[in-house]
Each structure stands twice: as C-alpha cells, then as structure tokens.
Amino acid sequence: IFDGQPVSFAGPLEARQAGIETVFQTLALADDLDVPSNLFLGREIKTKWGTLDDYALEKAAREVFHNLNPNFKNIRVPVRMLSGGQRQVVAISRAVYFKARALVMDEPCAALGPEETRMVHNLVRKLKAAGVGIFLISHDMPDVFGLSDRLCVMKNGKTVGTYKTAEVNEDEVLGMI
C-alpha cells in the first residue's frame, strides 16, 4: 500500500515514477564520474539540442547539496575521491532532488566513521521532517533506535513483530532476532 492505495510495480522504474527511491548499501555510484553526473545518472538534464546541460546539472547539484550539507562543495571530483559520508550524501541527494515521497535505505551507515554517521543521521532527520517516509534497513541498533519511530523485527525473512521504537529496548529487539 502506497499513498493509501494498493500498488504493484513491474520494476524499479515504476516505483521511481511513483516517488519511491532507494539508497543501496553499495550506494550504486559510478566512481569515475563527478557528483552532478552521479546525481543525474540515467536522468540527465539536456539542452534543446539533446546534449548534456552541464551548467544546469551543476547548478541543480549545488542547490541540493547546499540544502543537505552546506559544507559539501567539492562536487567536480570523481566520487571515488570522496569520503564515505560524502558518497552517502550523493546517493541520498538523488532521492531528494527527484522528490522522493518514500526512501528505502539499506544499511546507510555501514562502514562509516562516527562523524560521517552523524552526518547521515542528520540527513535522515531532515528528510523525515520534510515528510519523506524512510524505510531504514539496518542491524545497527544505534541507527535503528536513533532514527526510527517504528521498527519491524524480522528473522529468516519472516516478520517477528512491529513495534513503536519507544516501547521496546535494544535487548528485546536483539532477543527477537
């Protein structure tokens, strides 16, 4: 059920068109492309002649990054040169720019340091405050308890239970897993 209606998507493109974006654990970034190219990969802005509109791509990228992380200015380097947190910002920015109404995030803080994890947590909180529905897939209890309002515990692909986060503690959740 999405937006109060039963839905069935034939593929990821239909889900995207409905306003559902995904940030994969692997981030699905093209390491040798710069930030604007990754932000618009597969959805490039073009000129009236059908060529890439580099000016519009960079302008849009700078605007979205200014809103999410004003300190992120180095957008013309290949993304392989960015920190893990900055790479995560790029992946999340795609969802923000394309006005996701729901965002599925698979292990968004995996392999990030404490400062980068704080940056991602702040981004998630901003998105929640803006009304974006976040589906956080994580086994990291500080992420789960720090970011979620409700949680669904699963074991071997089956739902064990769904709870308000404030009504359970980490030990109870770990016990269910």
C-alpha positions as CSV (number, residue, x, y, z in Angstrom):
1,I,0.0,0.0,0.0
2,F,1.4,3.3,-1.0
3,D,-0.3,6.7,-0.5
4,G,-3.3,4.8,0.8
5,Q,-3.7,2.7,-2.3
6,P,-2.7,-0.9,-3.1
7,V,0.2,-0.9,-5.6
8,S,2.2,-3.4,-7.6
9,F,5.2,-2.3,-9.5
10,A,6.5,-4.2,-12.6
11,G,10.0,-2.9,-11.9
12,P,12.2,-0.2,-10.3
13,L,11.3,2.4,-12.9
14,E,7.6,2.3,-12.0
15,A,8.4,2.6,-8.3
16,R,10.6,5.6,-9.0
17,Q,7.8,7.2,-11.1
18,A,5.5,6.8,-8.1
19,G,8.0,8.6,-5.8
20,I,9.9,5.7,-4.2
21,E,13.7,5.9,-4.3
22,T,16.3,3.6,-2.9
23,V,19.8,4.1,-1.4
24,F,21.6,0.8,-1.7
25,Q,24.2,-0.3,0.7
26,T,26.7,-0.3,-2.1
27,L,25.4,3.2,-3.0
28,A,25.3,2.3,-6.7
29,L,27.6,5.2,-7.7
30,A,29.8,5.5,-10.8
31,D,33.2,6.0,-9.2
32,D,34.8,7.7,-12.2
33,L,32.0,10.3,-12.7
34,D,31.7,13.5,-10.7
35,V,28.9,14.4,-8.3
36,P,26.5,16.0,-10.8
37,S,26.9,13.1,-13.2
38,N,26.1,10.6,-10.5
39,L,23.2,12.7,-9.2
40,F,21.5,12.7,-12.6
41,L,22.8,9.3,-13.9
42,G,20.1,8.0,-16.2
43,R,18.0,11.2,-15.8
44,E,20.3,13.8,-17.2
45,I,19.3,17.3,-17.9
46,K,19.7,18.1,-21.6
47,T,19.8,21.2,-23.8
48,K,17.3,21.8,-26.5
49,W,19.9,20.2,-28.9
50,G,19.9,16.9,-26.9
51,T,23.4,17.4,-25.4
52,L,24.1,17.4,-21.6
53,D,23.4,20.7,-20.0
54,D,26.5,20.8,-17.7
55,Y,25.5,24.3,-16.4
56,A,22.0,23.1,-15.3
57,L,23.4,19.8,-13.9
58,E,26.0,21.6,-11.7
59,K,23.5,24.4,-10.6
60,A,20.9,21.8,-9.6
61,A,23.6,19.7,-7.8
62,R,24.9,22.7,-5.9
63,E,21.4,23.6,-4.8
64,V,20.5,20.2,-3.4
65,F,23.9,19.9,-1.6
66,H,23.5,23.4,-0.1
67,N,20.2,22.3,1.4
68,L,21.5,18.9,2.7
69,N,25.1,19.7,3.6
70,P,26.3,23.3,3.1
71,N,29.9,22.2,3.7
72,F,29.9,19.9,0.7
73,K,31.4,22.0,-2.1
74,N,33.8,19.7,-3.9
75,I,31.4,18.4,-6.4
76,R,33.5,18.3,-9.6
77,V,35.8,15.5,-8.5
78,P,35.2,11.8,-9.2
79,V,33.1,10.3,-6.4
80,R,35.8,7.7,-5.7
81,M,37.8,10.6,-4.2
82,L,35.0,11.5,-1.7
83,S,34.7,10.2,1.9
84,G,32.2,7.5,2.7
85,G,29.8,10.1,4.3
86,Q,30.1,12.4,1.2
87,R,29.4,9.4,-1.1
88,Q,26.3,8.7,1.0
89,V,25.2,12.3,0.7
90,V,25.4,11.9,-3.1
91,A,23.3,8.8,-3.0
92,I,20.7,10.4,-0.7
93,S,20.7,13.6,-2.8
94,R,19.3,11.7,-5.8
95,A,16.2,10.9,-3.8
96,V,15.9,14.5,-2.5
97,Y,16.3,16.1,-5.9
98,F,13.8,13.8,-7.6
99,K,11.3,14.5,-4.8
100,A,11.0,11.0,-3.2
101,R,8.0,10.5,-1.1
102,A,9.4,7.3,0.3
103,L,13.1,6.4,0.6
104,V,14.3,2.8,1.2
105,M,17.8,2.9,2.8
106,D,19.8,-0.3,3.1
107,E,22.5,0.0,5.8
108,P,23.1,3.7,5.3
109,C,25.9,3.9,7.9
110,A,27.7,0.7,7.2
111,A,31.5,1.2,7.2
112,L,31.2,4.9,8.1
113,G,33.1,6.6,10.9
114,P,31.4,8.5,13.8
115,E,31.4,11.9,12.1
116,E,30.1,10.5,8.8
117,T,27.4,8.6,10.6
118,R,26.3,11.8,12.4
119,M,26.1,13.5,9.0
120,V,23.9,10.7,7.6
121,H,21.7,10.7,10.7
122,N,21.2,14.5,10.3
123,L,20.2,14.0,6.7
124,V,17.7,11.3,7.6
125,R,16.2,13.6,10.2
126,K,15.9,16.4,7.7
127,L,14.2,14.1,5.2
128,K,11.8,12.9,7.9
129,A,11.0,16.5,8.9
130,A,10.2,17.2,5.3
131,G,7.7,14.4,5.2
132,V,9.7,11.8,3.4
133,G,8.8,8.3,4.6
134,I,12.0,6.5,5.4
135,F,12.4,2.7,5.4
136,L,15.7,2.0,7.2
137,I,17.1,-1.5,6.8
138,S,19.7,-2.0,9.5
139,H,21.1,-4.4,12.1
140,D,22.9,-1.5,13.8
141,M,20.9,-0.8,16.9
142,P,22.1,2.8,17.4
143,D,20.9,3.6,13.9
144,V,17.6,1.8,14.5
145,F,16.9,3.4,17.8
146,G,18.3,6.8,16.9
147,L,16.3,7.2,13.7
148,S,13.1,5.2,13.7
149,D,9.7,5.8,15.1
150,R,8.6,2.3,14.5
151,L,10.5,-0.9,13.8
152,C,9.8,-4.2,12.3
153,V,11.8,-7.1,13.5
154,M,12.5,-9.9,11.0
155,K,14.1,-13.3,11.4
156,N,14.8,-15.6,8.4
157,G,12.8,-13.4,6.1
158,K,9.7,-13.5,8.3
159,T,8.2,-10.7,10.4
160,V,8.6,-11.4,14.2
161,G,6.7,-8.2,15.1
162,T,6.2,-4.5,14.5
163,Y,6.7,-2.1,17.5
164,K,6.9,1.6,18.3
165,T,10.6,2.2,18.9
166,A,9.9,3.9,22.3
167,E,8.1,0.8,23.6
168,V,11.0,-1.7,23.2
169,N,14.7,-1.7,24.0
170,E,17.7,-3.0,22.2
171,D,17.9,-6.2,24.3
172,E,14.3,-7.0,23.5
173,V,14.9,-6.5,19.8
174,L,18.1,-8.5,19.8
175,G,16.3,-11.3,21.6
176,M,13.6,-11.4,18.9
177,I,16.3,-11.7,16.2
